[in-house]
Each structure stands twice: as C-alpha cells, then as structure tokens.
Amino acid sequence: MQISQQKMAELVATSLARITRYETGESSPPLWLLLWYADHFDVSMDYIFGRTDKPQGKTYKYRPKIGENNEELQKFVDMCFDPTSPINDQLKQTLVKMLGEARK
C-alpha cells in the first residue's frame, strides 16, 4: 500500500517533517506509533522492525477487517446465516463442537 508522507502525518496527527525524520532514520518513532502502524496496515512488529520479509511475521494472527467493505467476507457471513445454505448447517455443527470442546 502506497501512502504519502503527508497523508501519514494527517492520519497520526503529526507533522510532515516528523514523518520524514522517521523515514530517513534521523529520529525513531515512539512505540505507540509503531503499534499504530502494525494495526493500521495489519502487519506484525517483526515486519516493521525488518526481522522478516513476510508481513505476517512469526506470531501474526489474521484479523479480517469486517467493517471495511470486504465483499468476500460479507458473502460468507450471508451464506452462513441463510437457512437454505448448506454452509449454515456446517456452521451450526462447528459452533456446537467448539462450544462443547470449550467446556471440557
């Protein structure tokens, strides 16, 4: 995802000069900003710190952004809760099984 330094400065309510200093290595961003980057771009801290080339990192857990016009996820949710869909029965069985295992 390409985002301009100006847009990034606006998103995190800081100055363009400060973002430039972070990107050129003249200063280090605070921890809260690194955590914000990880959450906003849905990447691991390992990726941000250059410890891996994979955005998911070592302990990454995918969290789909449900409220952000994810059409595929919306279709899946609709199928799961459509009483005529075969997915509906599978979802019910899976949830019952998960709840049973959670009680053990």
C-alpha positions as CSV (number, residue, x, y, z in Angstrom):
1,M,0.0,0.0,0.0
2,Q,1.5,3.3,-1.0
3,I,0.7,6.3,1.2
4,S,2.2,9.7,1.1
5,Q,4.2,11.2,4.0
6,Q,1.6,14.0,4.1
7,K,-1.3,11.6,4.4
8,M,0.5,9.6,7.1
9,A,1.2,12.8,9.0
10,E,-2.5,13.6,8.9
11,L,-3.5,10.1,10.0
12,V,-1.3,10.1,13.0
13,A,-1.8,13.8,13.8
14,T,1.8,14.8,13.5
15,S,4.0,17.0,11.2
16,L,5.3,16.0,7.8
17,A,8.8,16.9,9.0
18,R,8.5,14.4,11.8
19,I,7.4,11.6,9.5
20,T,10.3,12.5,7.2
21,R,12.7,12.2,10.1
22,Y,11.3,8.8,11.0
23,E,11.7,7.5,7.4
24,T,15.2,8.9,6.9
25,G,16.4,7.5,10.3
26,E,17.1,10.9,11.8
27,S,14.9,10.0,14.7
28,S,13.0,7.0,15.9
29,P,9.2,6.8,16.1
30,P,7.7,6.2,19.5
31,L,6.3,2.8,20.4
32,W,2.7,3.9,20.2
33,L,3.2,4.9,16.6
34,L,4.8,1.6,15.7
35,L,1.9,-0.2,17.2
36,W,-0.5,2.0,15.3
37,Y,1.4,1.2,12.1
38,A,1.1,-2.5,12.8
39,D,-2.6,-2.3,13.5
40,H,-3.4,0.1,10.7
41,F,-1.5,-1.8,8.0
42,D,-2.3,-5.2,9.6
43,V,1.3,-6.3,9.8
44,S,3.4,-7.8,12.5
45,M,6.0,-5.9,14.6
46,D,8.6,-8.3,13.2
47,Y,7.8,-6.9,9.7
48,I,8.0,-3.3,10.9
49,F,11.4,-4.0,12.5
50,G,12.7,-5.8,9.4
51,R,13.1,-9.2,11.2
52,T,11.1,-10.8,8.4
53,D,10.1,-10.2,4.8
54,K,6.6,-11.6,5.5
55,P,4.1,-9.0,6.7
56,Q,2.5,-11.7,8.9
57,G,5.7,-12.2,10.9
58,K,6.2,-15.1,13.3
59,T,3.3,-14.7,15.6
60,Y,0.9,-12.9,13.3
61,K,-2.8,-13.6,13.7
62,Y,-5.0,-12.6,10.8
63,R,-7.8,-10.3,11.8
64,P,-10.1,-9.5,8.8
65,K,-11.4,-6.0,8.7
66,I,-15.1,-6.9,8.7
67,G,-16.4,-3.3,8.6
68,E,-14.4,-2.2,5.7
69,N,-16.3,-3.3,2.6
70,N,-14.9,-6.8,2.5
71,E,-17.3,-8.2,-0.1
72,E,-16.0,-11.8,0.1
73,L,-16.3,-11.9,3.9
74,Q,-19.8,-10.3,3.7
75,K,-20.9,-13.0,1.2
76,F,-19.5,-15.7,3.5
77,V,-21.4,-14.3,6.5
78,D,-24.6,-14.0,4.5
79,M,-24.2,-17.7,3.4
80,C,-23.6,-18.8,7.0
81,F,-26.8,-17.2,8.2
82,D,-29.0,-18.1,5.3
83,P,-31.2,-21.0,6.5
84,T,-31.3,-22.5,3.0
85,S,-27.5,-22.6,2.6
86,P,-25.6,-25.8,3.2
87,I,-22.9,-23.7,4.9
88,N,-25.5,-22.8,7.5
89,D,-25.7,-26.4,8.8
90,Q,-21.9,-26.8,8.7
91,L,-21.5,-23.6,10.7
92,K,-24.0,-24.7,13.3
93,Q,-22.2,-28.1,13.7
94,T,-18.9,-26.4,14.0
95,L,-20.1,-23.9,16.6
96,V,-21.7,-26.7,18.7
97,K,-18.5,-28.7,18.5
98,M,-16.4,-25.7,19.5
99,L,-18.6,-24.9,22.4
100,G,-18.5,-28.5,23.6
101,E,-14.7,-28.5,23.5
102,A,-14.5,-25.2,25.3
103,R,-16.5,-26.6,28.2
104,K,-14.0,-29.5,28.7
